[in-house]
Amino acid sequence: MSNSTLSKKLASVKPGTLFVGVDLALDRNVAVVLTERAEQLGRFGFPNERDGYDYFYRRLEAIQEQQQAPALLVGMEPTNYFWKLLAADIEQRRPKYGYRLVNPYTVKKNREGVTGQIV
């Protein structure tokens, strides 16, 4: 990715945006909410079903209101088909929330402490 493309992507994120990383699974998903400075604001699980998604949105709205954040950006790995379920639900029910798919290899390297560009 060129520096110009990365700069455009970063410029599109509003200052104060909260970042939500979601680890998707068959039965139970886990969400972690971070500030733009990577400070963890919350971590919670929710079932991979309608009631679970409703709980996910309620928790995000509460954290967003508490932090007075202008926007939320959800990131998830495109593994299996689970991401499609959450992505479709976000598009239908919470279009104001942006979401991005995160390369699983990049996530692995970041966990290992190897720095690099996030795609």
C-alpha positions in Angstrom: 0.0 0.0 0.0 1.4 3.4 -0.9 1.9 6.2 1.6 -0.7 8.2 -0.3 -3.4 5.5 0.1 -2.6 5.0 3.8 -2.7 8.8 4.3 -6.2 9.0 2.7 -7.5 6.1 4.8 -6.2 7.7 8.0 -7.6 11.1 7.0 -11.0 9.6 6.7 -11.1 8.6 10.4 -12.5 11.3 12.6 -10.4 12.4 15.6 -11.8 10.7 18.7 -13.1 7.7 16.8 -13.4 4.5 18.9 -12.1 1.3 17.4 -13.9 -2.0 18.1 -12.1 -5.3 17.4 -14.3 -8.3 17.1 -13.1 -11.9 17.4 -15.8 -13.9 15.7 -16.7 -17.5 16.5 -19.5 -20.0 16.1 -21.2 -19.5 19.4 -19.7 -16.5 21.2 -18.0 -13.4 19.9 -15.7 -11.1 21.8 -15.4 -7.4 21.3 -12.7 -5.1 22.6 -13.2 -1.3 22.4 -10.1 0.9 22.1 -9.5 4.7 21.9 -7.4 6.1 19.1 -4.4 5.9 21.6 -5.1 2.1 22.0 -6.4 2.4 25.5 -8.8 -0.3 26.3 -12.3 0.9 27.3 -14.1 -2.3 27.4 -14.1 -6.0 26.6 -17.2 -8.2 26.5 -18.6 -11.3 24.9 -21.9 -11.7 23.0 -23.7 -14.6 21.4 -23.6 -15.0 17.7 -27.4 -14.5 17.3 -30.0 -11.7 17.1 -30.1 -11.0 20.9 -26.3 -11.0 21.0 -26.0 -8.4 18.3 -28.6 -6.3 20.1 -26.5 -6.5 23.2 -23.3 -5.7 21.2 -25.0 -2.5 19.8 -26.3 -1.4 23.3 -22.8 -1.8 24.8 -21.2 0.2 22.0 -23.7 2.9 22.2 -23.2 3.2 25.9 -19.4 3.4 25.6 -19.7 5.9 22.7 -22.0 8.1 24.7 -19.8 7.9 27.8 -16.7 8.8 25.8 -18.5 11.4 23.6 -16.9 9.8 20.6 -18.0 11.0 17.2 -17.8 7.6 15.5 -17.1 3.9 15.9 -15.1 1.7 13.5 -15.5 -2.1 13.8 -12.7 -4.3 12.6 -12.9 -8.1 12.1 -11.1 -10.9 10.4 -12.8 -12.3 7.3 -12.5 -15.9 8.6 -15.3 -18.5 7.8 -18.6 -16.9 7.1 -19.2 -15.3 10.5 -17.9 -11.9 9.4 -20.6 -11.8 6.7 -23.4 -12.2 9.3 -22.1 -9.3 11.5 -21.2 -7.1 8.5 -24.7 -7.5 7.0 -26.3 -6.7 10.3 -24.2 -3.6 10.7 -25.1 -2.4 7.2 -28.8 -3.0 7.9 -29.2 -1.9 11.5 -26.3 0.4 12.3 -25.1 1.9 9.0 -23.5 4.8 10.9 -20.9 2.3 12.2 -18.2 1.7 9.8 -16.5 -1.7 9.5 -13.3 -2.9 8.0 -12.0 -6.4 7.4 -8.6 -7.0 8.9 -6.0 -9.3 7.4 -5.5 -12.3 9.7 -1.8 -12.4 9.0 -1.5 -8.7 10.1 -3.4 -9.5 13.3 -1.1 -12.4 14.0 2.0 -10.3 13.5 0.7 -7.5 15.7 0.0 -10.0 18.5 3.6 -11.2 18.1 4.8 -7.6 18.4 6.0 -7.3 14.8 5.1 -3.8 13.5 4.1 -3.1 10.0 1.4 -1.5 7.9 -2.1 -2.5 8.7 -4.1 -3.2 5.6 
